[in-house]
Amino acid sequence: MNHDYFKNVQQLSHEDDRRYLLLMRGLRIIHEERKQRSLLQKLKKSKHRLGKNIEAQGWVNPSKKIDRAQISPTVLVKTVSP
């Protein structure tokens, strides 16, 4: 179902009965198209976003490396003795 279909429906007068019939027909077609989608397509469109490429650009800064030699071993491991 394309955007032009609903744009043409919007141009009809509110008193025109065809407007509501065409709107319901368009919604029925959209509903049938959604029912025919496969499970994988539904998952890609859903909140899980399996098809989305996720990159860790903001999470990791590879230019900053921690020099572990400067950190003392007591700072690295803090344990509570009983």
Biopython code that builds the backbone (N, CA, C, O; Angstrom):
import numpy as np
from Bio.PDB.StructureBuilder import StructureBuilder

atoms = [
    (1, "MET", "N", (0.854, -1.165, 0.000)),
    (1, "MET", "CA", (0.000, 0.000, 0.000)),
    (1, "MET", "C", (0.897, 1.225, 0.000)),
    (1, "MET", "O", (1.780, 1.346, 0.849)),
    (2, "ASN", "N", (0.690, 2.102, -0.909)),
    (2, "ASN", "CA", (1.572, 3.249, -0.999)),
    (2, "ASN", "C", (0.933, 4.489, -0.378)),
    (2, "ASN", "O", (-0.262, 4.522, -0.082)),
    (3, "HIS", "N", (1.759, 5.489, -0.196)),
    (3, "HIS", "CA", (1.347, 6.733, 0.451)),
    (3, "HIS", "C", (0.377, 7.529, -0.422)),
    (3, "HIS", "O", (-0.464, 8.263, 0.097)),
    (4, "ASP", "N", (0.489, 7.389, -1.734)),
    (4, "ASP", "CA", (-0.376, 8.136, -2.656)),
    (4, "ASP", "C", (-1.844, 7.739, -2.514)),
    (4, "ASP", "O", (-2.735, 8.567, -2.702)),
    (5, "TYR", "N", (-2.093, 6.479, -2.184)),
    (5, "TYR", "CA", (-3.473, 6.016, -2.012)),
    (5, "TYR", "C", (-4.171, 6.823, -0.919)),
    (5, "TYR", "O", (-5.282, 7.315, -1.113)),
    (6, "PHE", "N", (-3.513, 6.954, 0.226)),
    (6, "PHE", "CA", (-4.124, 7.676, 1.335)),
    (6, "PHE", "C", (-4.131, 9.188, 1.091)),
    (6, "PHE", "O", (-4.990, 9.898, 1.613)),
    (7, "LYS", "N", (-3.185, 9.671, 0.310)),
    (7, "LYS", "CA", (-3.189, 11.099, -0.042)),
    (7, "LYS", "C", (-4.415, 11.417, -0.900)),
    (7, "LYS", "O", (-5.031, 12.470, -0.734)),
    (8, "ASN", "N", (-4.769, 10.518, -1.810)),
    (8, "ASN", "CA", (-5.965, 10.705, -2.637)),
    (8, "ASN", "C", (-7.236, 10.601, -1.803)),
    (8, "ASN", "O", (-8.203, 11.320, -2.057)),
    (9, "VAL", "N", (-7.245, 9.723, -0.819)),
    (9, "VAL", "CA", (-8.407, 9.597, 0.062)),
    (9, "VAL", "C", (-8.586, 10.872, 0.876)),
    (9, "VAL", "O", (-9.716, 11.295, 1.116)),
    (10, "GLN", "N", (-7.495, 11.486, 1.300)),
    (10, "GLN", "CA", (-7.583, 12.716, 2.081)),
    (10, "GLN", "C", (-8.153, 13.871, 1.266)),
    (10, "GLN", "O", (-8.734, 14.796, 1.833)),
    (11, "GLN", "N", (-7.998, 13.832, -0.031)),
    (11, "GLN", "CA", (-8.495, 14.914, -0.876)),
    (11, "GLN", "C", (-10.010, 14.863, -1.061)),
    (11, "GLN", "O", (-10.613, 15.850, -1.482)),
    (12, "LEU", "N", (-10.628, 13.726, -0.752)),
    (12, "LEU", "CA", (-12.083, 13.625, -0.868)),
    (12, "LEU", "C", (-12.747, 14.404, 0.261)),
    (12, "LEU", "O", (-12.152, 14.614, 1.318)),
    (13, "SER", "N", (-13.962, 14.823, 0.031)),
    (13, "SER", "CA", (-14.716, 15.582, 1.026)),
    (13, "SER", "C", (-15.095, 14.682, 2.206)),
    (13, "SER", "O", (-15.254, 13.471, 2.046)),
    (14, "HIS", "N", (-15.237, 15.280, 3.381)),
    (14, "HIS", "CA", (-15.623, 14.505, 4.564)),
    (14, "HIS", "C", (-17.057, 13.984, 4.452)),
    (14, "HIS", "O", (-17.400, 12.978, 5.074)),
    (15, "GLU", "N", (-17.881, 14.651, 3.674)),
    (15, "GLU", "CA", (-19.265, 14.204, 3.505)),
    (15, "GLU", "C", (-19.380, 13.074, 2.480)),
    (15, "GLU", "O", (-20.423, 12.427, 2.384)),
    (16, "ASP", "N", (-18.335, 12.840, 1.733)),
    (16, "ASP", "CA", (-18.359, 11.812, 0.692)),
    (16, "ASP", "C", (-18.250, 10.432, 1.345)),
    (16, "ASP", "O", (-17.314, 10.169, 2.100)),
    (17, "ASP", "N", (-19.213, 9.556, 1.048)),
    (17, "ASP", "CA", (-19.211, 8.208, 1.628)),
    (17, "ASP", "C", (-18.079, 7.354, 1.076)),
    (17, "ASP", "O", (-17.615, 6.428, 1.743)),
    (18, "ARG", "N", (-17.636, 7.657, -0.129)),
    (18, "ARG", "CA", (-16.538, 6.881, -0.717)),
    (18, "ARG", "C", (-15.254, 7.034, 0.085)),
    (18, "ARG", "O", (-14.435, 6.116, 0.121)),
    (19, "ARG", "N", (-15.068, 8.184, 0.728)),
    (19, "ARG", "CA", (-13.853, 8.428, 1.513)),
    (19, "ARG", "C", (-13.666, 7.345, 2.570)),
    (19, "ARG", "O", (-12.576, 6.790, 2.713)),
    (20, "TYR", "N", (-14.717, 7.053, 3.299)),
    (20, "TYR", "CA", (-14.620, 6.076, 4.377)),
    (20, "TYR", "C", (-14.524, 4.652, 3.845)),
    (20, "TYR", "O", (-13.851, 3.806, 4.434)),
    (21, "LEU", "N", (-15.194, 4.394, 2.737)),
    (21, "LEU", "CA", (-15.079, 3.069, 2.131)),
    (21, "LEU", "C", (-13.663, 2.822, 1.618)),
    (21, "LEU", "O", (-13.112, 1.737, 1.805)),
    (22, "LEU", "N", (-13.079, 3.824, 0.974)),
    (22, "LEU", "CA", (-11.711, 3.680, 0.470)),
    (22, "LEU", "C", (-10.705, 3.578, 1.614)),
    (22, "LEU", "O", (-9.727, 2.837, 1.522)),
    (23, "LEU", "N", (-10.948, 4.318, 2.682)),
    (23, "LEU", "CA", (-10.066, 4.243, 3.843)),
    (23, "LEU", "C", (-10.096, 2.848, 4.461)),
    (23, "LEU", "O", (-9.049, 2.286, 4.781)),
    (24, "MET", "N", (-11.279, 2.296, 4.627)),
    (24, "MET", "CA", (-11.397, 0.952, 5.196)),
    (24, "MET", "C", (-10.794, -0.102, 4.264)),
    (24, "MET", "O", (-10.184, -1.064, 4.731)),
    (25, "ARG", "N", (-10.961, 0.073, 2.965)),
    (25, "ARG", "CA", (-10.371, -0.860, 2.002)),
    (25, "ARG", "C", (-8.844, -0.816, 2.088)),
    (25, "ARG", "O", (-8.188, -1.858, 2.061)),
    (26, "GLY", "N", (-8.283, 0.383, 2.190)),
    (26, "GLY", "CA", (-6.834, 0.524, 2.307)),
    (26, "GLY", "C", (-6.300, -0.095, 3.589)),
    (26, "GLY", "O", (-5.256, -0.747, 3.582)),
    (27, "LEU", "N", (-7.018, 0.111, 4.693)),
    (27, "LEU", "CA", (-6.589, -0.492, 5.959)),
    (27, "LEU", "C", (-6.681, -2.011, 5.913)),
    (27, "LEU", "O", (-5.840, -2.700, 6.489)),
    (28, "ARG", "N", (-7.691, -2.536, 5.237)),
    (28, "ARG", "CA", (-7.833, -3.988, 5.105)),
    (28, "ARG", "C", (-6.677, -4.572, 4.287)),
    (28, "ARG", "O", (-6.162, -5.641, 4.613)),
    (29, "ILE", "N", (-6.276, -3.871, 3.232)),
    (29, "ILE", "CA", (-5.155, -4.337, 2.401)),
    (29, "ILE", "C", (-3.858, -4.326, 3.208)),
    (29, "ILE", "O", (-3.069, -5.268, 3.130)),
    (30, "ILE", "N", (-3.636, -3.265, 3.982)),
    (30, "ILE", "CA", (-2.437, -3.196, 4.831)),
    (30, "ILE", "C", (-2.437, -4.333, 5.841)),
    (30, "ILE", "O", (-1.399, -4.945, 6.094)),
    (31, "HIS", "N", (-3.601, -4.617, 6.418)),
    (31, "HIS", "CA", (-3.702, -5.701, 7.398)),
    (31, "HIS", "C", (-3.369, -7.051, 6.759)),
    (31, "HIS", "O", (-2.667, -7.861, 7.365)),
    (32, "GLU", "N", (-3.857, -7.300, 5.558)),
    (32, "GLU", "CA", (-3.557, -8.555, 4.862)),
    (32, "GLU", "C", (-2.071, -8.660, 4.522)),
    (32, "GLU", "O", (-1.490, -9.741, 4.617)),
    (33, "GLU", "N", (-1.454, -7.548, 4.129)),
    (33, "GLU", "CA", (-0.020, -7.572, 3.818)),
    (33, "GLU", "C", (0.796, -7.890, 5.062)),
    (33, "GLU", "O", (1.780, -8.627, 4.987)),
    (34, "ARG", "N", (0.403, -7.349, 6.188)),
    (34, "ARG", "CA", (1.130, -7.613, 7.432)),
    (34, "ARG", "C", (0.970, -9.054, 7.878)),
    (34, "ARG", "O", (1.903, -9.631, 8.437)),
    (35, "LYS", "N", (-0.192, -9.646, 7.644)),
    (35, "LYS", "CA", (-0.406, -11.038, 8.018)),
    (35, "LYS", "C", (0.446, -11.983, 7.180)),
    (35, "LYS", "O", (0.809, -13.063, 7.646)),
    (36, "GLN", "N", (0.770, -11.591, 5.947)),
    (36, "GLN", "CA", (1.521, -12.463, 5.049)),
    (36, "GLN", "C", (3.028, -12.380, 5.254)),
    (36, "GLN", "O", (3.769, -13.170, 4.668)),
    (37, "ARG", "N", (3.488, -11.459, 6.057)),
    (37, "ARG", "CA", (4.928, -11.339, 6.293)),
    (37, "ARG", "C", (5.444, -12.569, 7.037)),
    (37, "ARG", "O", (4.724, -13.184, 7.824)),
    (38, "SER", "N", (6.681, -12.908, 6.778)),
    (38, "SER", "CA", (7.275, -14.035, 7.481)),
    (38, "SER", "C", (7.692, -13.604, 8.885)),
    (38, "SER", "O", (7.726, -12.411, 9.190)),
    (39, "LEU", "N", (8.003, -14.561, 9.724)),
    (39, "LEU", "CA", (8.396, -14.279, 11.098)),
    (39, "LEU", "C", (9.685, -13.462, 11.143)),
    (39, "LEU", "O", (9.822, -12.567, 11.976)),
    (40, "LEU", "N", (10.625, -13.766, 10.255)),
    (40, "LEU", "CA", (11.887, -13.030, 10.229)),
    (40, "LEU", "C", (11.663, -11.563, 9.871)),
    (40, "LEU", "O", (12.282, -10.680, 10.463)),
    (41, "GLN", "N", (10.793, -11.301, 8.919)),
    (41, "GLN", "CA", (10.489, -9.916, 8.564)),
    (41, "GLN", "C", (9.824, -9.194, 9.726)),
    (41, "GLN", "O", (10.098, -8.017, 9.962)),
    (42, "LYS", "N", (8.959, -9.882, 10.449)),
    (42, "LYS", "CA", (8.303, -9.266, 11.602)),
    (42, "LYS", "C", (9.319, -8.918, 12.677)),
    (42, "LYS", "O", (9.233, -7.861, 13.302)),
    (43, "LEU", "N", (10.292, -9.817, 12.894)),
    (43, "LEU", "CA", (11.308, -9.543, 13.908)),
    (43, "LEU", "C", (12.210, -8.389, 13.499)),
    (43, "LEU", "O", (12.635, -7.600, 14.343)),
    (44, "LYS", "N", (12.501, -8.289, 12.216)),
    (44, "LYS", "CA", (13.340, -7.186, 11.747)),
    (44, "LYS", "C", (12.644, -5.848, 11.937)),
    (44, "LYS", "O", (13.296, -4.846, 12.232)),
    (45, "LYS", "N", (11.343, -5.821, 11.773)),
    (45, "LYS", "CA", (10.586, -4.582, 11.921)),
    (45, "LYS", "C", (10.245, -4.287, 13.383)),
    (45, "LYS", "O", (9.916, -3.151, 13.727)),
    (46, "SER", "N", (10.321, -5.282, 14.223)),
    (46, "SER", "CA", (9.889, -5.091, 15.607)),
    (46, "SER", "C", (10.963, -4.412, 16.434)),
    (46, "SER", "O", (11.969, -3.940, 15.905)),
    (47, "LYS", "N", (10.740, -4.368, 17.723)),
    (47, "LYS", "CA", (11.653, -3.669, 18.626)),
    (47, "LYS", "C", (13.016, -4.348, 18.730)),
    (47, "LYS", "O", (13.977, -3.728, 19.184)),
    (48, "HIS", "N", (13.115, -5.614, 18.315)),
    (48, "HIS", "CA", (14.388, -6.331, 18.431)),
    (48, "HIS", "C", (15.409, -5.847, 17.411)),
    (48, "HIS", "O", (16.610, -5.849, 17.683)),
    (49, "ARG", "N", (14.950, -5.443, 16.264)),
    (49, "ARG", "CA", (15.810, -4.873, 15.221)),
    (49, "ARG", "C", (16.991, -5.776, 14.875)),
    (49, "ARG", "O", (18.148, -5.378, 15.015)),
    (50, "LEU", "N", (16.692, -6.996, 14.421)),
    (50, "LEU", "CA", (17.756, -7.922, 14.044)),
    (50, "LEU", "C", (18.513, -7.440, 12.816)),
    (50, "LEU", "O", (19.703, -7.726, 12.679)),
    (51, "GLY", "N", (17.862, -6.729, 11.935)),
    (51, "GLY", "CA", (18.504, -6.286, 10.708)),
    (51, "GLY", "C", (19.304, -5.010, 10.858)),
    (51, "GLY", "O", (19.964, -4.584, 9.910)),
    (52, "LYS", "N", (19.262, -4.395, 12.016)),
    (52, "LYS", "CA", (19.948, -3.121, 12.214)),
    (52, "LYS", "C", (21.427, -3.363, 12.505)),
    (52, "LYS", "O", (21.773, -4.229, 13.308)),
    (53, "ASN", "N", (22.282, -2.607, 11.861)),
    (53, "ASN", "CA", (23.719, -2.711, 12.101)),
    (53, "ASN", "C", (24.070, -1.879, 13.321)),
    (53, "ASN", "O", (23.868, -0.664, 13.332)),
    (54, "ILE", "N", (24.589, -2.522, 14.334)),
    (54, "ILE", "CA", (24.959, -1.836, 15.563)),
    (54, "ILE", "C", (26.471, -1.738, 15.617)),
    (54, "ILE", "O", (27.178, -2.740, 15.510)),
    (55, "GLU", "N", (26.949, -0.538, 15.782)),
    (55, "GLU", "CA", (28.383, -0.315, 15.899)),
    (55, "GLU", "C", (28.668, 0.342, 17.237)),
    (55, "GLU", "O", (27.860, 1.120, 17.744)),
    (56, "ALA", "N", (29.807, 0.026, 17.796)),
    (56, "ALA", "CA", (30.179, 0.539, 19.107)),
    (56, "ALA", "C", (31.038, 1.786, 18.980)),
    (56, "ALA", "O", (32.108, 1.865, 19.584)),
    (57, "GLN", "N", (30.593, 2.742, 18.215)),
    (57, "GLN", "CA", (31.384, 3.946, 18.006)),
    (57, "GLN", "C", (31.485, 4.782, 19.267)),
    (57, "GLN", "O", (32.571, 5.241, 19.622)),
    (58, "GLY", "N", (30.393, 4.980, 19.934)),
    (58, "GLY", "CA", (30.408, 5.825, 21.111)),
    (58, "GLY", "C", (30.804, 5.094, 22.376)),
    (58, "GLY", "O", (31.082, 5.729, 23.393)),
    (59, "TRP", "N", (30.837, 3.787, 22.335)),
    (59, "TRP", "CA", (31.084, 3.005, 23.534)),
    (59, "TRP", "C", (32.571, 2.783, 23.780)),
    (59, "TRP", "O", (33.018, 2.809, 24.927)),
    (60, "VAL", "N", (33.329, 2.571, 22.736)),
    (60, "VAL", "CA", (34.736, 2.206, 22.871)),
    (60, "VAL", "C", (35.582, 3.254, 22.170)),
    (60, "VAL", "O", (35.290, 3.651, 21.042)),
    (61, "ASN", "N", (36.616, 3.692, 22.837)),
    (61, "ASN", "CA", (37.551, 4.626, 22.232)),
    (61, "ASN", "C", (38.889, 3.899, 22.102)),
    (61, "ASN", "O", (39.642, 3.839, 23.074)),
    (62, "PRO", "N", (39.206, 3.344, 20.932)),
    (62, "PRO", "CA", (40.409, 2.532, 20.789)),
    (62, "PRO", "C", (41.707, 3.320, 20.935)),
    (62, "PRO", "O", (42.759, 2.723, 21.164)),
    (63, "SER", "N", (41.659, 4.631, 20.808)),
    (63, "SER", "CA", (42.900, 5.393, 20.930)),
    (63, "SER", "C", (43.370, 5.474, 22.382)),
    (63, "SER", "O", (44.561, 5.659, 22.632)),
    (64, "LYS", "N", (42.467, 5.340, 23.328)),
    (64, "LYS", "CA", (42.845, 5.383, 24.740)),
    (64, "LYS", "C", (43.051, 3.959, 25.242)),
    (64, "LYS", "O", (42.100, 3.185, 25.344)),
    (65, "LYS", "N", (44.280, 3.626, 25.549)),
    (65, "LYS", "CA", (44.583, 2.312, 26.094)),
    (65, "LYS", "C", (45.082, 2.488, 27.517)),
    (65, "LYS", "O", (45.836, 3.415, 27.812)),
    (66, "ILE", "N", (44.662, 1.606, 28.380)),
    (66, "ILE", "CA", (45.059, 1.680, 29.781)),
    (66, "ILE", "C", (46.390, 0.967, 29.950)),
    (66, "ILE", "O", (46.554, -0.182, 29.539)),
    (67, "ASP", "N", (47.328, 1.658, 30.554)),
    (67, "ASP", "CA", (48.621, 1.060, 30.845)),
    (67, "ASP", "C", (48.519, 0.376, 32.205)),
    (67, "ASP", "O", (48.518, 1.045, 33.239)),
    (68, "ARG", "N", (48.434, -0.938, 32.207)),
    (68, "ARG", "CA", (48.239, -1.703, 33.440)),
    (68, "ARG", "C", (49.486, -1.710, 34.324)),
    (68, "ARG", "O", (49.391, -2.028, 35.510)),
    (69, "ALA", "N", (50.638, -1.371, 33.781)),
    (69, "ALA", "CA", (51.870, -1.364, 34.574)),
    (69, "ALA", "C", (51.855, -0.226, 35.590)),
    (69, "ALA", "O", (52.490, -0.336, 36.639)),
    (70, "GLN", "N", (51.151, 0.854, 35.304)),
    (70, "GLN", "CA", (51.108, 1.984, 36.217)),
    (70, "GLN", "C", (50.143, 1.764, 37.379)),
    (70, "GLN", "O", (50.223, 2.465, 38.388)),
    (71, "ILE", "N", (49.246, 0.815, 37.251)),
    (71, "ILE", "CA", (48.266, 0.550, 38.304)),
    (71, "ILE", "C", (48.832, -0.507, 39.241)),
    (71, "ILE", "O", (49.312, -1.552, 38.802)),
    (72, "SER", "N", (48.770, -0.223, 40.531)),
    (72, "SER", "CA", (49.299, -1.186, 41.507)),
    (72, "SER", "C", (48.336, -2.365, 41.635)),
    (72, "SER", "O", (47.136, -2.212, 41.408)),
    (73, "PRO", "N", (48.859, -3.547, 42.000)),
    (73, "PRO", "CA", (48.007, -4.737, 42.111)),
    (73, "PRO", "C", (46.950, -4.607, 43.207)),
    (73, "PRO", "O", (45.898, -5.237, 43.108)),
    (74, "THR", "N", (47.193, -3.818, 44.235)),
    (74, "THR", "CA", (46.197, -3.689, 45.302)),
    (74, "THR", "C", (44.983, -2.892, 44.835)),
    (74, "THR", "O", (43.884, -3.064, 45.362)),
    (75, "VAL", "N", (45.177, -2.031, 43.858)),
    (75, "VAL", "CA", (44.061, -1.247, 43.346)),
    (75, "VAL", "C", (43.207, -2.087, 42.404)),
    (75, "VAL", "O", (41.993, -1.899, 42.325)),
    (76, "LEU", "N", (43.845, -3.014, 41.689)),
    (76, "LEU", "CA", (43.116, -3.825, 40.730)),
    (76, "LEU", "C", (42.118, -4.750, 41.402)),
    (76, "LEU", "O", (40.991, -4.891, 40.928)),
    (77, "VAL", "N", (42.513, -5.383, 42.503)),
    (77, "VAL", "CA", (41.651, -6.353, 43.157)),
    (77, "VAL", "C", (41.383, -5.890, 44.578)),
    (77, "VAL", "O", (42.289, -5.822, 45.409)),
    (78, "LYS", "N", (40.144, -5.577, 44.836)),
    (78, "LYS", "CA", (39.750, -5.209, 46.189)),
    (78, "LYS", "C", (38.826, -6.296, 46.702)),
    (78, "LYS", "O", (37.725, -6.482, 46.185)),
    (79, "THR", "N", (39.271, -7.003, 47.704)),
    (79, "THR", "CA", (38.451, -8.053, 48.291)),
    (79, "THR", "C", (38.215, -7.736, 49.754)),
    (79, "THR", "O", (39.011, -7.055, 50.400)),
    (80, "VAL", "N", (37.134, -8.230, 50.249)),
    (80, "VAL", "CA", (36.805, -8.034, 51.658)),
    (80, "VAL", "C", (37.230, -9.288, 52.402)),
    (80, "VAL", "O", (36.803, -10.396, 52.078)),
    (81, "SER", "N", (38.077, -9.096, 53.402)),
    (81, "SER", "CA", (38.518, -10.253, 54.180)),
    (81, "SER", "C", (37.519, -10.501, 55.310)),
    (81, "SER", "O", (37.002, -9.552, 55.900)),
    (82, "PRO", "N", (37.245, -11.770, 55.611)),
    (82, "PRO", "CA", (36.251, -12.095, 56.656)),
    (82, "PRO", "C", (36.746, -11.875, 58.056)),
    (82, "PRO", "O", (36.010, -12.109, 59.014)),
]
sb = StructureBuilder()
sb.init_structure("model")
sb.init_model(0)
sb.init_chain("A")
sb.init_seg("    ")
for serial, (resi, resn, name, xyz) in enumerate(atoms, 1):
    if name == "N":
        sb.init_residue(resn, " ", resi, " ")
    sb.init_atom(name, np.array(xyz, "f"), 0.0, 1.0, " ", f" {name:<3s}", serial, name[0])
structure = sb.get_structure()
